[in-house]
């Protein structure tokens, strides 16, 4: 099966599961694995732009928002970041993901695959934007990871400080 990249895994699109099933039956399941691998690699490449967008969001936050986050639930900061940055992240991730898919020829293979499937009589057509799917899944995974980390920090704030101190001091000797 396709590998995981980082802690986020983008699976083969559920909307095209029939295509995957048919390809696996005829011994071509590796094509689906290749699509999955490229989607994950593309999303990983795009994720580098998230930090600048997050920092910009945090540095432009007003005091009312800070107060809401401090007094909010276990993922209040993550929810705020999702609301404030999703549009910018989509605009940033989209071109990177699409370029990676073009460079690896996945887009061409995907289009050929879907066209061939759609030409089969008596099966419902699939109309699916693979790049948009990859971006949505990457952002969903990113915010899930951020939310999990935030919840951990809120549940054990001293553990987060200990970890930060350890990271700082372990990097000094390098």
C-alpha positions, 0 to 999 in steps of 0.5 A: 500500500502507499506510504505515509508522508509525515503524520498525514496520509492522503488516501486514494479518493473514496469517490473513485473506489470503484476505479481502484477495485477494478484496477486491483482486480486486473493487477494494476493496483500499483497505479492507485498506489502511485497516485496516492504516493504522489498526492502525499509527496505533493502535500508534504511539499506544500506544507512548508508554506503553512508556517508563514501563514500561521505566524502572520495570523498569530501576529495580527491577532486582536486581544479579543481573539486572544482572550477567546482562545485562552478561555476556549476549549481544547482546540480553540486556537486551532479552530481560530487558525482554521477560520483565519487561514484556510483560504490563504492555505488553499491558495498557497497549497494548490499551485504546489500540489498541482505542479507536483502532480503535473511533474510526475504525470499523475494528472495525465494518468488520472485524467486518462484513467477517469476518461477510460472508466467514464467510457464504460457503458452503464457505469456512472461517470466520475467527475473529480478534481484530484488536486482539490482533493489533495489540498483539502485532505492535506489541510484537514490532516494539518489541522488535525495534527495542530488540534491534537498538539494543542489539546495535549499542551492544554492538558499538560502545559508543563510537559510542553514547556519541558519538551521545549526546554529539552529541544532548545538545550539539545540543539545547542551542542549541534 
